[in-house]
Amino acid sequence: MSDIIISQLSKTFGSNRVLSDVNLHIKQGEFVAVLGPSGCGKTTLLRTIAGFEPLDSGSITIGGRVVSSPDQFVAPEHRDLGIVFQNYALWPHMNVSDNVGYSLKIKKVATDERNRRVNEALKTVEMLHFAHRRPADLSGGQRQRVALARCLAQGNNIVLLDEPLANLDVNLRSSMEEEFSQFHRSTGASLFYITHDQAEAMALADRIAVMEKGVIKQFSTPDMLYHEPQNEMVANFIGDGFTLNVGYIKRFDDMHAIVKLEGHDVKVRCAPHESDRIAGKIALHPENVTLGSDKDGVLRVKISRTVFRGSHIRVEAEPVRFPGQQISFHIPSTQKLIIGQTVNIQITNAWLIPTT
């Protein structure tokens, strides 16, 4: 088994605390993404797993063996990890085949076996016919495939990927997402994927760890992060989400509560353990908001911006009674709203953020 267990990991650089009591359990064969804004500690976390950075406290265990703690440290080359960097890290003077097989050569793998593994890996990523080219003669996507082939040839059970698509254009990023999915399916390896791109993380990962200022705010499936955020940060960060203050929260049944919003009763989804309380916040996405009439709206908002998106128009607005709060929703591209106009909105299927 090649589970990765991170326990109470902390890391500082000078007076700057970059990671704070991080706890994660990545199961064998799982695709885990770490998502968060720039500077939140994502890459530092990867570097501690790789062995490029020592820990201040806590521990990292890989396959039942402690590889990092204040008292124990296993060098990167002895952790049996594959790493795919943002800049691919290919030797410019070597051809594709030599790049893929270099680590096997260092390990003194027999030539015939090395060639077999290199050719199989290149065939898997559809790069065998480029075996004799230099990295400079390849596109960005092709270089990324070579980096993946290197991990395949090494037979690593764990692969760390540090924003591997960041340097690619939009169309190529989309096609490379399928490459990573195929790589995961074909190898059964555990993938630890660092990204700031939500679409990547949501499309690829089995589970996602959302980070802010060195702290894991939630570690859940993409579906749970989107529909049931456990705190305000995750609610606002994932999928154009936003929150609204509500009052007089009353439990309705095992899955719902009734909240007050501008004097209106609104039924929202909630956690099973939720109890009555005076105030709280609900999490919403644009699809939870629709235009209402003067009679059936629950919140009056003032339009601040409209953005044409082709199939729809994205509308940004502020509650009239709570200026500064941001709300977004979509209307058909054939419908028009004017900046400065006030309208009523309806809210459906919102989520009550649990108390912590």
C-alpha positions as CSV (number, residue, x, y, z in Angstrom):
1,M,0.0,0.0,0.0
2,S,1.2,3.5,-0.8
3,D,-1.1,5.7,1.3
4,I,0.2,9.1,2.2
5,I,-0.6,10.2,5.7
6,I,0.2,13.8,6.7
7,S,-0.2,14.5,10.4
8,Q,-0.2,17.9,12.1
9,L,2.4,19.2,9.6
10,S,3.7,22.7,10.2
11,K,6.3,24.7,8.3
12,T,7.6,28.2,8.7
13,F,10.1,30.3,6.7
14,G,11.6,32.9,9.1
15,S,8.6,34.4,10.9
16,N,6.2,33.4,8.1
17,R,4.1,30.3,9.0
18,V,3.3,28.7,5.6
19,L,1.7,25.5,6.7
20,S,-0.3,25.1,9.9
21,D,-1.4,21.7,11.4
22,V,-2.1,20.1,8.0
23,N,-3.8,16.7,8.3
24,L,-4.5,14.7,5.1
25,H,-4.9,11.0,4.3
26,I,-4.4,10.2,0.6
27,K,-5.4,6.6,-0.1
28,Q,-3.6,4.2,-2.5
29,G,-4.8,4.9,-6.0
30,E,-6.6,8.1,-5.2
31,F,-6.4,11.3,-7.3
32,V,-6.2,14.2,-4.8
33,A,-6.0,17.8,-5.9
34,V,-4.9,20.7,-3.6
35,L,-6.7,23.9,-4.6
36,G,-6.3,27.5,-3.2
37,P,-5.3,31.0,-4.0
38,S,-1.7,32.0,-4.8
39,G,0.5,31.9,-1.7
40,C,-1.8,29.6,0.3
41,G,1.0,27.0,0.8
42,K,0.0,24.4,-2.0
43,T,3.5,24.1,-3.5
44,T,5.2,24.1,-0.1
45,L,3.0,21.2,0.9
46,L,4.0,19.2,-2.2
47,R,7.7,20.0,-1.6
48,T,7.5,18.6,1.9
49,I,6.0,15.4,0.6
50,A,8.7,15.2,-2.1
51,G,11.4,15.8,0.5
52,F,12.6,19.1,-0.8
53,E,11.6,20.9,2.4
54,P,12.1,19.7,6.0
55,L,9.2,20.0,8.5
56,D,9.1,22.1,11.7
57,S,6.6,19.7,13.3
58,G,4.3,16.8,12.4
59,S,5.1,13.9,10.2
60,I,4.6,12.5,6.7
61,T,4.2,8.7,6.3
62,I,4.3,7.0,2.8
63,G,3.4,3.4,2.6
64,G,3.7,2.9,6.3
65,R,7.2,4.4,6.5
66,V,7.9,7.8,8.2
67,V,9.7,9.8,5.6
68,S,9.6,13.2,7.3
69,S,9.4,14.4,10.9
70,P,11.6,16.6,13.1
71,D,13.6,13.5,14.0
72,Q,13.6,11.5,10.7
73,F,14.2,12.4,7.1
74,V,14.3,10.3,4.0
75,A,16.1,11.9,1.0
76,P,13.9,12.6,-2.1
77,E,15.6,10.0,-4.2
78,H,14.7,7.3,-1.7
79,R,10.9,8.1,-1.5
80,D,9.9,6.3,-4.7
81,L,8.0,9.2,-6.0
82,G,7.4,10.5,-9.5
83,I,7.3,14.3,-9.9
84,V,5.9,16.3,-12.8
85,F,6.9,20.0,-12.6
86,Q,5.3,23.0,-14.2
87,N,8.4,23.5,-16.4
88,Y,8.6,19.7,-17.2
89,A,12.3,19.4,-16.0
90,L,13.6,17.7,-19.1
91,W,17.3,17.5,-19.9
92,P,17.7,19.7,-23.0
93,H,20.7,17.8,-24.4
94,M,19.0,14.4,-24.2
95,N,16.4,13.1,-26.6
96,V,13.0,12.0,-25.5
97,S,14.0,8.4,-25.0
98,D,17.0,9.2,-23.0
99,N,15.0,11.6,-20.8
100,V,12.4,9.0,-20.0
101,G,15.0,6.3,-19.3
102,Y,17.6,8.4,-17.4
103,S,16.5,7.5,-13.9
104,L,16.4,3.8,-14.9
105,K,20.0,4.1,-16.2
106,I,21.1,5.7,-12.9
107,K,19.5,2.7,-11.1
108,K,21.5,0.4,-13.3
109,V,18.5,-1.3,-14.9
110,A,19.6,-3.6,-17.6
111,T,19.7,-2.0,-21.1
112,D,17.1,-4.4,-22.6
113,E,14.7,-3.9,-19.7
114,R,15.3,-0.2,-19.7
115,N,14.5,0.1,-23.4
116,R,11.4,-2.1,-23.0
117,R,10.0,0.1,-20.2
118,V,10.9,3.3,-22.0
119,N,9.2,2.2,-25.2
120,E,6.1,1.0,-23.4
121,A,5.8,4.3,-21.5
122,L,6.2,6.4,-24.7
123,K,3.7,4.2,-26.5
124,T,1.1,4.7,-23.6
125,V,1.4,8.5,-24.0
126,E,1.5,8.3,-27.8
127,M,5.1,9.7,-28.0
128,L,7.0,6.7,-29.3
129,H,7.4,8.2,-32.8
130,F,9.1,11.3,-31.1
131,A,11.6,9.1,-29.2
132,H,14.7,10.7,-30.9
133,R,13.6,14.3,-30.8
134,R,15.0,16.8,-28.3
135,P,12.7,18.7,-25.9
136,A,13.3,21.9,-27.8
137,D,11.6,20.4,-30.8
138,L,8.4,19.5,-28.9
139,S,5.3,21.5,-28.1
140,G,4.4,22.2,-24.5
141,G,1.8,19.4,-24.4
142,Q,4.3,16.9,-25.9
143,R,6.9,17.8,-23.2
144,Q,4.2,17.2,-20.6
145,R,3.6,13.8,-22.1
146,V,7.3,13.0,-21.9
147,A,7.3,14.0,-18.2
148,L,4.4,11.6,-17.6
149,A,6.1,8.8,-19.6
150,R,9.1,9.2,-17.3
151,C,6.9,8.5,-14.3
152,L,5.4,5.5,-16.1
153,A,8.8,4.1,-16.9
154,Q,9.9,4.4,-13.3
155,G,6.8,2.5,-12.1
156,N,6.1,5.0,-9.3
157,N,3.1,4.3,-7.1
158,I,2.9,7.9,-6.2
159,V,3.1,10.9,-8.6
160,L,3.3,14.5,-7.5
161,L,2.2,17.1,-10.0
162,D,3.0,20.8,-9.4
163,E,0.6,22.9,-11.6
164,P,1.5,20.8,-14.6
165,L,-0.9,22.6,-17.0
166,A,-0.1,26.2,-16.0
167,N,2.1,26.9,-19.0
168,L,-0.3,25.5,-21.6
169,D,-2.9,27.4,-23.7
170,V,-6.6,26.8,-23.0
171,N,-7.3,24.3,-25.7
172,L,-4.2,22.2,-24.9
173,R,-5.0,22.3,-21.2
174,S,-8.4,20.7,-22.0
175,S,-6.9,17.9,-24.0
176,M,-4.1,17.3,-21.3
177,E,-6.8,16.9,-18.6
178,E,-7.9,13.7,-20.4
179,E,-4.2,12.6,-20.6
180,F,-3.9,12.8,-16.8
181,S,-7.2,10.9,-16.3
182,Q,-6.0,8.2,-18.7
183,F,-2.6,8.1,-16.9
184,H,-4.4,7.7,-13.5
185,R,-6.6,4.9,-14.9
186,S,-3.8,3.0,-16.6
187,T,-1.3,3.1,-13.7
188,G,-3.5,3.0,-10.6
189,A,-1.0,5.3,-9.0
190,S,-1.8,7.8,-6.3
191,L,-1.8,11.3,-7.8
192,F,-1.2,14.5,-5.7
193,Y,-2.1,17.4,-7.9
194,I,-1.4,21.1,-7.1
195,T,-3.4,23.6,-9.0
196,H,-5.0,27.1,-8.7
197,D,-7.5,26.2,-11.4
198,Q,-10.9,25.1,-10.1
199,A,-12.1,23.6,-13.4
200,E,-9.0,21.3,-13.5
201,A,-9.4,20.2,-9.9
202,M,-13.2,19.6,-10.1
203,A,-12.8,17.6,-13.4
204,L,-9.9,15.4,-12.4
205,A,-9.8,14.7,-8.7
206,D,-11.5,12.1,-6.5
207,R,-11.1,14.5,-3.6
208,I,-10.0,18.1,-3.2
209,A,-8.2,19.8,-0.3
210,V,-9.0,23.6,-0.3
211,M,-6.3,25.6,1.4
212,E,-6.2,29.2,2.7
213,K,-3.1,30.7,4.5
214,G,-1.5,27.3,5.1
215,V,-4.7,25.7,6.6
216,I,-6.8,23.0,5.0
217,K,-10.3,24.5,5.1
218,Q,-12.1,21.4,3.7
219,F,-11.1,18.0,2.2
220,S,-14.0,16.5,0.3
221,T,-15.3,15.3,-3.0
222,P,-15.9,18.0,-5.7
223,D,-19.6,17.4,-5.3
224,M,-19.5,18.0,-1.5
225,L,-17.3,21.1,-1.9
226,Y,-19.7,22.6,-4.4
227,H,-23.0,21.7,-2.7
228,E,-22.1,21.5,1.0
229,P,-19.2,23.8,1.9
230,Q,-18.3,23.6,5.5
231,N,-17.2,27.2,6.0
232,E,-17.6,30.6,4.4
233,M,-14.2,30.6,2.7
234,V,-15.0,27.4,0.7
235,A,-18.5,28.7,0.0
236,N,-17.1,31.9,-1.5
237,F,-14.2,30.3,-3.3
238,I,-15.8,27.4,-5.1
239,G,-17.7,27.8,-8.4
240,D,-18.7,31.6,-8.3
241,G,-20.2,31.0,-4.9
242,F,-21.3,33.7,-2.4
243,T,-23.0,33.8,1.0
244,L,-25.9,35.8,2.5
245,N,-26.6,36.5,6.2
246,V,-29.8,35.0,7.5
247,G,-31.5,35.0,10.9
248,Y,-33.9,32.9,13.0
249,I,-32.8,29.5,11.9
250,K,-35.4,26.8,12.7
251,R,-34.9,23.1,11.9
252,F,-37.5,21.8,9.5
253,D,-36.5,18.1,9.0
254,D,-33.4,16.0,8.8
255,M,-32.2,17.7,5.6
256,H,-33.8,21.2,5.7
257,A,-34.2,24.3,7.9
258,I,-36.3,27.5,7.6
259,V,-34.3,30.7,7.7
260,K,-35.4,34.4,7.7
261,L,-34.2,36.6,4.8
262,E,-35.5,40.1,4.8
263,G,-38.6,38.9,6.7
264,H,-39.3,36.1,4.3
265,D,-39.2,32.4,5.3
266,V,-36.8,30.5,3.0
267,K,-36.3,26.7,3.0
268,V,-32.7,25.7,2.8
269,R,-30.7,22.5,2.9
270,C,-28.7,21.8,6.0
271,A,-26.5,19.2,7.7
272,P,-28.2,16.4,9.8
273,H,-26.8,17.7,13.1
274,E,-28.0,21.2,12.5
275,S,-29.9,22.9,15.4
276,D,-31.9,26.1,15.9
277,R,-29.9,29.3,16.2
278,I,-30.3,33.0,16.0
279,A,-28.2,33.7,12.9
280,G,-26.0,32.2,10.3
281,K,-25.0,32.2,6.6
282,I,-26.3,30.4,3.5
283,A,-24.2,29.4,0.6
284,L,-25.4,29.9,-3.0
285,H,-24.3,29.7,-6.6
286,P,-25.8,31.6,-9.6
287,E,-28.1,28.7,-10.4
288,N,-29.7,29.1,-6.9
289,V,-31.0,32.6,-7.8
290,T,-33.8,33.4,-10.2
291,L,-35.7,36.6,-11.0
292,G,-39.0,36.9,-9.1
293,S,-42.0,39.2,-9.4
294,D,-42.8,42.1,-7.2
295,K,-45.0,39.8,-5.2
296,D,-43.0,36.6,-4.9
297,G,-39.4,37.8,-4.5
298,V,-37.6,37.3,-1.2
299,L,-34.7,39.8,-1.7
300,R,-34.6,43.1,-3.6
301,V,-31.3,43.7,-5.4
302,K,-29.7,46.5,-7.4
303,I,-28.0,45.5,-10.7
304,S,-24.3,46.5,-10.7
305,R,-22.9,44.7,-13.8
306,T,-24.0,42.5,-16.7
307,V,-21.6,40.3,-18.7
308,F,-22.6,38.6,-22.0
309,R,-21.6,34.9,-22.0
310,G,-23.2,33.8,-25.2
311,S,-25.7,31.3,-24.0
312,H,-26.6,33.5,-21.0
313,I,-25.9,36.8,-19.3
314,R,-24.1,36.8,-16.0
315,V,-25.7,39.4,-13.7
316,E,-23.9,40.9,-10.6
317,A,-26.0,42.7,-8.0
318,E,-26.1,44.0,-4.4
319,P,-28.9,43.6,-1.9
320,V,-30.6,47.0,-1.5
321,R,-30.6,46.7,2.3
322,F,-27.1,45.2,2.5
323,P,-24.8,47.1,0.1
324,G,-21.4,45.6,-0.4
325,Q,-22.6,42.0,-0.5
326,Q,-22.2,40.5,-3.9
327,I,-24.8,38.3,-5.6
328,S,-24.5,36.8,-9.1
329,F,-27.1,34.9,-11.2
330,H,-27.8,34.1,-14.9
331,I,-30.5,35.2,-17.2
332,P,-31.2,34.2,-20.8
333,S,-29.1,36.1,-23.4
334,T,-32.4,37.4,-24.9
335,Q,-33.4,39.0,-21.6
336,K,-32.1,42.5,-20.6
337,L,-31.4,44.1,-17.3
338,I,-30.1,47.7,-16.9
339,I,-27.3,48.7,-14.5
340,G,-28.9,50.5,-11.6
341,Q,-32.2,48.7,-12.0
342,T,-33.7,47.1,-8.9
343,V,-35.4,43.7,-9.2
344,N,-36.7,41.0,-6.8
345,I,-35.0,37.6,-6.7
346,Q,-36.0,34.1,-5.6
347,I,-33.7,31.7,-3.8
348,T,-33.9,27.9,-4.1
349,N,-31.8,25.0,-2.8
350,A,-29.4,27.1,-0.8
351,W,-27.1,25.5,1.8
352,L,-26.9,26.5,5.4
353,I,-23.2,26.7,6.4
354,P,-22.7,24.6,9.6
355,T,-21.5,26.1,12.8
356,T,-17.8,25.3,13.6
